[in-house]
Amino acid sequence: MLDRADVEEVIYRVAVSAFRYYVDKPAKELGYTVDEDVRWCTAPLTDHPDIDLAALEREIRQLITNPNADRQAFIRNLNAQAE
C-alpha cells in the first residue's frame, strides 16, 4: 500500500505539470525537458518497493504531454493503491 499523502502529492504534481506544459515548451524554455517534470512527479514514490517506476514514468509522461490522456483513470488507479 502507498501512503495517502504521497499519492495525493503525485496527483498534484502531475496536474501542475500537465497544466504548465505546452508543445513548444522545450524549444522556448532552453534546457527544459519533460523528463525533469516526470522525475519531479514521481519523487514521492521513488523509494517505494511496490512501484514499477519505469511504468509510472511512462504513464505520467503521457499525462503531461497528451491533453487527451485519461487522467481520471490514473487518479483512480493511484488512489486504489493508497492506504
Helices and strands as residue ranges (DSSP letters): H 4-20, H 25-28, H 34-42, G 43-45, H 53-65, H 71-80
